[in-house]
Amino acid sequence: LQRTDEINELLDSGASLSGHERNCFFLNTGGGRFASASATSGFDFSDDARAVARSDWDHDGDLDLIRDNLYRLTFRDNT
């Protein structure tokens, strides 16, 4: 139980579980090939990203991206 409390204290202070590696984002260019779009996508944060979902979140007809990490969601409009 003591170790759990220590881990919770670290997370509450904003500590990273991943060591702050940069997130990667790849674009499917067809033919089994992918190109790195990490920097241009705006998703190359150095935090604990967990998942990315695409949806027309704001119902404007364009796909949006939503990224989840340990602490908050990040929304990218019309990506």
JOMO-V955702 format. One line per field, one symbol per residue. ss: DSSP state (2 for helix, 1 for strand, 0 for the rest). psi: psi as a letter, one per 30 degrees, with the letter a starting at -180 (. if undefined). burial: # if it has 24 or more other ideal C-beta (glycine too) atoms within 12 Angstrom, else .. Layout:
ss = ???
psi = ???
burial = ???
//
This chain:
ss = 0222222222220000000000000111110011110222200000001111111000000001111110001111000
psi = eeeeeeeeeeeffglkffghlkkkkkkjglggkkkkgeeffgghliaikelkkklieghgfkklkkkkafflkkkjkh.
burial = ......................#.#...............#.#.#.###..#............###.#....#.#..#
//
